[in-house]
Amino acid sequence: MSRFVPQRDMSADEIMGCISQAEAIMILCANASDSVFNDIGDKDILACAMNNALKLAIDLMDPVRDALASHEGLKGGAE
């Protein structure tokens, strides 16, 4: 599954795939932040990795938001 699938072409499975990938990234970042909090590992490396991972999660959610907005727009309720 590519995160570069145009939102109008996304199937429900592709939308769920993006959501699952973003959720996995958030869980990874939560675990990394626990390591920072507990003084385990290099804080600079962990902070950089969390920053990059969260940016990726944001990128994964963009097409999901757009796909859902266009779907709701077809039903006449979204702006």
Secondary structure, 3 states (H helix, E strand, C coil): CCCCCCHHHCCHHHHHHHHHHHHHHHHHHHHHHHHHHCCCCCHHHHHHHHHHHHHHHHHHHHHHHHHHHHHHHHHCCCC
